Amino acid sequence: MTDIFQPIVRKVSNMKDIKEKLIDEAKRIEEDSLYSAKGHFEAANKWRNIHLWLGLPTAVLAALSGVSALAQFDFHDILAAFLAILVTALASVITFLNPNEKASSHQDAGNKYNSLRNKVRIFHEIDCVGKSSVEELTERLKEFAGLRDELNQTSPQIPREAYEKARKGIEEGEADYEVNKKNAARP
């Protein structure tokens, strides 16, 4: 009599296995998104600093150059010329590097990866536990994977230094939620 239930037991077991595989893949996308988001935020921070370190001296030197040009002494003519050349060089570097635009681009990409990470976490923590069909869950996971692929193609490349800094921060727990720490501590 138990033999007739074997196909049903196997089907239930396969459904459970499929859901576990869906959850595993969702967790991979979540992890990818975490590292990508944090890497982009680190890169954005680097480019904001470059913008400040180049922009502030350029503004100050431009002001000094203008003031020096108005002075009546010959020394000030030389100083004004030197400052004007320096300001032109710094302004050219800022224009070429465009650090403010790069910072914004990385910040935007980091926010998009964070959004994907949040959606995938909800998917594997809540949706996969619910009564959704395997087919429905599979389609949603494919959407998440497609979104990750699109972000990978359209986002700026994360500099190695920013990725390493992000990885170190993640490993030190910077990206951990307090609720996860509390749940991990429970017996």
N, C-alpha and C positions, 0 to 999 in steps of 0.2 A: 504494500500500500504506500509506503514512503517513496517508492520509485517514481510514482506519477507526480510527485511534488518537486523532483529534482530540477526540471527545466525552470520552474518558477523560482526556486532558490537560486539557481545559477543566474537568472535574469536580474533578480534583486541584487545579488552580489556584483554583477557587472555594472548595474546602475550606480551602486555605491562606489565601485572602483572608478567609474567615469567621473563621478562628482569629485572624488579625491584628486583625480588628475586635473580636472578643471580648477580646483582650488590651488593645487600646486603651481599651475601655469599662471593663475591670477597673482599668486605671491611672487612669482618671478617678475611679472610686469610691475608689481608694486615696488619691488626692490630696484629694478632698473630705473623706475621713475624717481625713487628717492635719491639715488646716486646722481642721476641727471639733474634733478632740480637743485640739489645742494651744490653740484659742480657749477651750474649756471649762476647761482647766487654768489658763489665765491668769485667767479669771473666778473660778474657785474660789479662787485665790490672793488676788485682790482682796477677795473676801467674807471670807476668813479674816483678812485684815488689818483690815478694818472691824470684824469681831467683836472682835479684840484691842484696837483703838483705842477702841472704845466699852465693851467689857466690863471691861477693867482699871481705867479711871478710875471706872467705876460701882462696882466692888467696893471700891476704895480710899476713894471718897467715902462709901459706905455705912458703912464702918468708922469713918471720921472723924466722920460724923454721929452714930453711936451713942455714940462716946466724948465728943463735944461735948455731947450731951444729958445726960450724967451729971455734967458739971462744975457747980459751984455758982455761977458768976458769971453776971451778966445778959448780958454780951457773948457768952458761950458759948450762951445760949438763942437769940440772933439767928443765930449761926454754925450752930447745930444746925438751925434752921429753914431757913436758906438751903441747907445741904448736903442736907437731906431733900428739898427741892423739886428741887434739881439731880439727885439720885439718882433721884427719881421720873421726871423728864423723860428722863434717859438710859435708864432701864429701859424706859420707854415706847417710845423710839426703837428700842432693841434688839428689843423684842417686835414692833414694827411691821415693821422691816426683816428680822428673822430671818436675819442674815448667816450664822450657822453652818449653817442648813438650806440656804441658797442655795449655800454653798461645797460642801456634801456633794452636792447635786444636780448641780452642774457637774462635780465630781470623778467622780461615777458616770457621767455622760454622756461625759466625756472617756475614761474607761476602756473604755466600750462602743465608742466610735468607734475607739480603738486596737485593740481586739480585731477589729473588722471590717477595719481596715487590714491587720493581720497575716494574716488569712485570705485577703484578696484578693491580697496580695503573693504568698503561697504559691501561690494559684490561677494567677496569670499567669506566675510565674517557674518553676513546676514542673509543675503539672497540665496547663497548656495545651501544654507541650512534650512531654508524655507521649503515650500512645496512646489517650487518652480520645476518645470520639466527639464530633463537633461538637454533636450533640443533647444529650449529657450535659453538656458544657461550657456550652452555652447555658442549660440549666436551672439549673445552679449559679450562673451569672452573674445570672440573674433573681432567685434567692434573695438574693444579695448586694445587688442593687439594691433589693429589697423591704425588706431589713433597714435599709439606709441611709435609705429613705423613712420607715420607722417611727421610726428614731432622730431624723430631722429633725422629725417631728411631735410626738414625746413629750419631747424634750429642751428645757430652758429656752433662751430666746434668749440668744445670746452678745452681750454689750455691744460696741458699736463699738470702744471703746478696747481691750478685751481682744483682739478680732479683729486690730486693727492691730498690737498688740504681738506676737501670735502670728505674723502674716504676716512681720513684720520678723525675728523669731527664725528662722523657717523659711528665709527668704531668706539669712540669715547662716550657715546650715548647722547650726543647733541640733538639727534632727531627722534629720540624716544619720547613717547607720551607717558605721563605720570600714571595713567590708568593701566598701561601695559606693564609698568614696573610693579604696581600693586598686585596685578593679576599673576605675575610671574612669582611673586613672593608668597602667594597663597598656596597652602598644601593641597 
